Amino acid sequence: MFQLYKKRNFNNLINDTFIFFRIMGKSYFGNFLKIAGGFILVLLLLFYLVGYVFFKNIFGGIQSYEQQQMLSKYFNDNVAYFVVVGIICALLILLISAITYAFPVVYLKLMEHSNDTPKTADIIKGLKKRVGKLILFLLLSIITFVPIGIVLGALCVLLMVILIGFPIAVIIFSALSCWVSLSLYDYLNNDTGYFTAMKNGYNLMFTNFWAHIGTTAIFYIIIYIVQMAISLVFYIIGGAATMMSIQPGDEDAFSTLGTLMLVSFIISILVSYLLNNLIMISQGIIYYSSREVNENNSLQADIDLIGTDIE
């Protein structure tokens, strides 16, 4: 079983994140897909159905004025349909995002109190228990973390005028992201108020500041590279094949290119949801490592085990 409470340096934080997925990955992603997979599938299907019509007509109408007129008429005649689908997609995105951010918190919390692999029923129960707090956290973050992010973002833009602004921007973004994540873990796991959780998250971040910021930055860079690599491979192979098949006056080739872009977009969304778990688990490991520094929970657990062995 993976050890949550452990004092970790920069290397340990990164290595233990990968070790977690090596040990618990099958159970973790299996439960994640059981709970969120259906919603993600419906969302991607809606994106495909709406996007197919849009991209097909956009690219198909490049060489045809009549096609452009038909596209405009189609959208004007089906405004209600697109509004309803848009609302459904927005609700699905909110639901999936809530599950994506709360699932790792609940999963690690169950691991904290049990040596058994977390079960789907227990995870769902934990998610339901935290729905209200999660919604409140998101709403209050709009008036706290969002303004802070805007101010810091504007500062980063100004600093980017000089070369030193780029590394500073990375540090600021990683610090803010780490602060939000640690606050979320503290708020959902403990009976504390929102602003107390913000304070606790801030303090936890500074228990080993540079290791925490560096770890956060590394995993965001990994995710960015993976997503870019997938998109580039898809565009290069598919785009080259499509362009080679273009003939003068051939509208189907442009339509195929639109479908290609749509599929690439859908794959990017799916990968994004899956890789977000990498970030959240890394933040969870930072959270439990920081608590270990302050609370020495592993020592207490060892003492409890000694009493169990005697019995």
C-alpha positions as CSV (number, residue, x, y, z in Angstrom):
1,M,0.0,0.0,0.0
2,F,1.2,3.5,-0.8
3,Q,2.5,5.5,2.2
4,L,0.8,8.9,2.3
5,Y,2.5,10.4,5.4
6,K,6.1,10.8,4.7
7,K,8.6,13.7,4.7
8,R,9.7,14.2,1.1
9,N,12.1,16.4,-0.7
10,F,11.8,17.6,-4.3
11,N,12.9,14.3,-5.8
12,N,10.7,12.2,-3.5
13,L,7.6,14.3,-4.4
14,I,8.1,13.6,-8.1
15,N,9.1,10.0,-7.7
16,D,6.4,9.1,-5.2
17,T,3.7,10.6,-7.6
18,F,4.8,8.1,-10.3
19,I,5.1,5.3,-7.7
20,F,1.5,6.0,-6.6
21,F,0.2,5.5,-10.1
22,R,2.4,2.4,-10.5
23,I,0.9,0.9,-7.3
24,M,-2.6,2.3,-7.3
25,G,-3.1,3.4,-10.9
26,K,-5.3,0.4,-12.0
27,S,-7.7,0.9,-9.0
28,Y,-7.5,4.7,-9.2
29,F,-8.3,5.1,-12.9
30,G,-10.7,2.2,-12.9
31,N,-12.8,3.9,-10.2
32,F,-12.4,7.3,-11.9
33,L,-13.8,6.0,-15.2
34,K,-16.6,4.2,-13.4
35,I,-17.8,7.4,-11.8
36,A,-16.9,10.1,-14.4
37,G,-16.4,8.0,-17.6
38,G,-20.1,8.0,-18.6
39,F,-20.4,11.8,-18.2
40,I,-17.2,12.3,-20.2
41,L,-18.4,10.1,-23.0
42,V,-21.7,12.0,-23.3
43,L,-19.9,15.3,-23.3
44,L,-17.4,14.2,-26.0
45,L,-20.3,12.8,-28.1
46,L,-22.2,16.1,-27.9
47,F,-19.0,17.9,-28.9
48,Y,-18.6,15.6,-31.8
49,L,-22.2,15.9,-33.0
50,V,-22.3,19.7,-32.8
51,G,-18.7,20.2,-34.0
52,Y,-19.1,17.8,-37.0
53,V,-21.8,19.9,-38.5
54,F,-19.9,23.1,-37.8
55,F,-16.5,22.1,-39.1
56,K,-17.9,20.1,-42.0
57,N,-19.8,23.1,-43.2
58,I,-17.1,25.7,-42.4
59,F,-14.4,23.8,-44.4
60,G,-16.9,22.6,-47.0
61,G,-18.0,26.1,-47.7
62,I,-14.5,27.5,-48.4
63,Q,-15.0,27.1,-52.1
64,S,-18.7,27.4,-52.2
65,Y,-20.8,30.6,-51.5
66,E,-24.0,28.5,-51.6
67,Q,-22.6,26.3,-48.9
68,Q,-21.8,29.3,-46.7
69,Q,-25.4,30.5,-47.1
70,M,-26.7,27.1,-46.2
71,L,-24.5,27.0,-43.1
72,S,-25.8,30.4,-42.0
73,K,-29.4,29.4,-42.5
74,Y,-28.9,26.1,-40.7
75,F,-27.6,27.8,-37.6
76,N,-30.4,30.5,-37.7
77,D,-33.0,27.8,-38.0
78,N,-31.6,25.7,-35.1
79,V,-30.8,28.3,-32.5
80,A,-32.9,26.6,-29.8
81,Y,-31.1,23.3,-30.4
82,F,-27.7,24.8,-30.0
83,V,-28.7,26.7,-26.9
84,V,-30.1,23.5,-25.2
85,V,-27.0,21.5,-26.2
86,G,-24.8,24.3,-25.0
87,I,-26.5,24.4,-21.6
88,I,-26.2,20.6,-21.3
89,C,-22.5,20.7,-22.2
90,A,-21.9,23.5,-19.6
91,L,-23.6,21.5,-16.9
92,L,-21.6,18.4,-17.9
93,I,-18.4,20.3,-17.8
94,L,-19.2,21.6,-14.3
95,L,-20.1,18.1,-13.1
96,I,-17.0,16.5,-14.6
97,S,-14.7,19.2,-13.3
98,A,-16.2,18.8,-9.8
99,I,-15.6,15.1,-9.9
100,T,-12.1,15.5,-11.4
101,Y,-11.0,17.9,-8.5
102,A,-12.8,16.1,-5.7
103,F,-12.1,12.5,-6.7
104,P,-8.4,12.6,-5.8
105,V,-9.1,14.2,-2.5
106,V,-11.7,11.5,-1.5
107,Y,-9.5,8.7,-2.8
108,L,-6.5,9.7,-0.8
109,K,-8.6,10.4,2.3
110,L,-10.0,6.8,2.1
111,M,-6.4,5.5,1.8
112,E,-5.4,7.6,4.9
113,H,-7.9,5.7,7.1
114,S,-7.7,2.2,5.6
115,N,-5.1,-0.2,4.4
116,D,-7.6,-1.6,1.8
117,T,-7.9,-0.3,-1.7
118,P,-10.8,2.3,-1.9
119,K,-14.0,0.9,-3.2
120,T,-16.3,2.6,-5.7
121,A,-19.2,2.8,-3.4
122,D,-17.1,4.5,-0.7
123,I,-15.7,7.0,-3.1
124,I,-19.2,7.9,-4.4
125,K,-20.3,8.3,-0.8
126,G,-17.4,10.6,-0.1
127,L,-18.1,12.7,-3.2
128,K,-21.7,13.1,-2.2
129,K,-20.7,14.1,1.3
130,R,-18.4,16.9,-0.1
131,V,-20.7,18.3,-2.8
132,G,-21.9,21.2,-0.8
133,K,-18.4,22.2,0.4
134,L,-17.0,21.9,-3.1
135,I,-19.6,24.2,-4.6
136,L,-19.0,26.7,-1.8
137,F,-15.2,26.5,-2.4
138,L,-15.7,27.2,-6.1
139,L,-18.0,30.2,-5.4
140,L,-15.8,31.7,-2.7
141,S,-12.7,31.2,-4.9
142,I,-14.3,33.6,-7.5
143,I,-14.0,36.4,-5.0
144,T,-10.6,35.3,-3.5
145,F,-8.3,33.4,-5.7
146,V,-9.6,34.7,-9.0
147,P,-8.8,38.4,-8.2
148,I,-5.5,37.4,-6.8
149,G,-4.8,35.5,-10.0
150,I,-5.8,38.5,-12.1
151,V,-3.5,40.8,-10.2
152,L,-0.6,38.3,-10.4
153,G,-1.3,37.6,-14.0
154,A,-1.1,41.3,-14.9
155,L,2.2,41.6,-13.0
156,C,3.6,38.6,-14.9
157,V,2.6,40.3,-18.2
158,L,4.5,43.4,-17.2
159,L,7.5,41.4,-16.1
160,M,7.6,39.5,-19.4
161,V,8.8,42.7,-21.1
162,I,12.2,41.7,-19.7
163,L,13.5,38.1,-20.0
164,I,13.4,37.5,-16.2
165,G,9.7,37.8,-16.3
166,F,9.2,34.3,-17.8
167,P,10.7,32.3,-14.9
168,I,9.0,34.6,-12.4
169,A,5.7,33.9,-14.2
170,V,6.2,30.2,-13.9
171,I,7.0,30.5,-10.2
172,I,3.9,32.7,-9.5
173,F,1.6,30.4,-11.5
174,S,2.9,27.3,-9.8
175,A,2.6,28.9,-6.3
176,L,-0.9,30.1,-6.9
177,S,-2.0,26.7,-8.3
178,C,-0.3,24.9,-5.3
179,W,-2.0,27.2,-2.8
180,V,-5.4,26.6,-4.3
181,S,-4.9,22.8,-4.4
182,L,-3.7,22.6,-0.8
183,S,-6.5,24.8,0.3
184,L,-9.0,22.6,-1.4
185,Y,-7.5,19.4,0.2
186,D,-7.6,21.1,3.6
187,Y,-11.2,22.4,3.2
188,L,-12.7,19.1,1.9
189,N,-10.8,16.9,4.4
190,N,-11.3,18.9,7.6
191,D,-14.1,20.6,9.5
192,T,-12.7,24.1,8.8
193,G,-14.0,27.3,7.3
194,Y,-13.0,28.4,3.8
195,F,-10.7,31.2,4.9
196,T,-9.1,29.0,7.5
197,A,-8.4,26.5,4.7
198,M,-6.9,29.2,2.7
199,K,-4.6,30.1,5.5
200,N,-3.7,26.4,6.1
201,G,-3.0,25.9,2.4
202,Y,-0.7,28.9,2.4
203,N,1.2,27.6,5.4
204,L,1.4,24.1,4.0
205,M,2.9,25.4,0.8
206,F,5.7,27.2,2.7
207,T,6.7,24.1,4.7
208,N,9.0,23.3,1.8
209,F,8.3,26.1,-0.7
210,W,10.8,25.6,-3.5
211,A,10.2,21.8,-3.6
212,H,6.4,22.3,-3.7
213,I,6.6,25.0,-6.4
214,G,9.2,23.0,-8.4
215,T,7.1,19.8,-8.3
216,T,4.0,21.7,-9.4
217,A,5.8,23.4,-12.3
218,I,7.4,20.1,-13.4
219,F,4.0,18.3,-13.6
220,Y,2.4,21.1,-15.5
221,I,5.2,21.1,-18.0
222,I,4.9,17.3,-18.4
223,I,1.2,17.6,-19.1
224,Y,1.8,20.5,-21.5
225,I,4.4,18.5,-23.4
226,V,2.2,15.3,-23.6
227,Q,-0.8,17.3,-24.9
228,M,1.3,19.1,-27.4
229,A,2.9,15.9,-28.6
230,I,-0.5,14.2,-29.1
231,S,-1.9,17.2,-31.0
232,L,1.2,17.6,-33.2
233,V,1.4,13.9,-34.1
234,F,-2.3,13.9,-34.9
235,Y,-2.1,17.0,-37.0
236,I,1.1,16.1,-38.8
237,I,0.0,12.6,-39.8
238,G,-3.7,13.4,-40.5
239,G,-3.0,16.8,-42.0
240,A,-0.4,15.5,-44.4
241,A,-2.7,12.7,-45.5
242,T,-5.5,15.1,-46.1
243,M,-3.5,17.7,-48.0
244,M,-2.0,15.1,-50.3
245,S,-5.5,14.0,-51.3
246,I,-6.7,17.5,-52.1
247,Q,-7.7,18.0,-55.8
248,P,-8.9,21.2,-57.4
249,G,-12.5,21.9,-56.6
250,D,-12.5,19.0,-54.1
251,E,-14.6,20.2,-51.1
252,D,-14.6,16.8,-49.4
253,A,-10.9,17.2,-48.6
254,F,-11.5,20.4,-46.7
255,S,-14.4,18.8,-44.9
256,T,-12.1,15.9,-43.9
257,L,-9.7,18.4,-42.5
258,G,-12.4,19.9,-40.3
259,T,-13.3,16.5,-39.0
260,L,-9.6,15.9,-38.3
261,M,-9.4,19.1,-36.2
262,L,-12.6,18.1,-34.3
263,V,-11.3,14.6,-33.5
264,S,-8.0,16.2,-32.3
265,F,-9.9,18.6,-30.1
266,I,-12.0,15.8,-28.6
267,I,-8.9,13.7,-27.9
268,S,-7.2,16.7,-26.3
269,I,-10.2,17.2,-23.9
270,L,-10.1,13.5,-22.9
271,V,-6.4,13.6,-22.3
272,S,-6.7,16.8,-20.3
273,Y,-9.3,15.2,-17.9
274,L,-7.1,12.2,-17.4
275,L,-3.8,14.1,-16.9
276,N,-5.5,16.5,-14.5
277,N,-5.4,13.5,-12.1
278,L,-1.6,13.6,-12.3
279,I,-1.6,17.2,-11.0
280,M,-4.1,16.6,-8.3
281,I,-2.4,13.5,-7.0
282,S,1.0,15.3,-6.9
283,Q,-0.7,18.1,-4.9
284,G,-2.2,15.5,-2.6
285,I,1.2,14.0,-2.0
286,I,2.5,17.5,-1.2
287,Y,-0.4,18.0,1.2
288,Y,0.2,14.8,3.2
289,S,4.0,15.4,3.1
290,S,3.5,18.9,4.6
291,R,1.2,17.6,7.2
292,E,3.8,15.0,8.1
293,V,6.3,17.8,8.7
294,N,3.9,19.5,11.1
295,E,2.1,16.6,12.8
296,N,4.5,13.5,12.6
297,N,1.5,11.2,11.7
298,S,3.8,8.4,10.5
299,L,5.4,8.2,14.0
300,Q,2.0,8.0,15.6
301,A,1.0,5.3,13.2
302,D,4.1,3.3,14.0
303,I,3.3,3.6,17.7
304,D,-0.2,2.3,17.1
305,L,1.2,-0.6,15.1
306,I,3.4,-1.6,18.0
307,G,0.4,-1.9,20.2
308,T,-1.3,-4.0,17.6
309,D,1.6,-6.3,17.3
310,I,1.7,-6.9,21.0
311,E,-1.9,-7.9,20.9
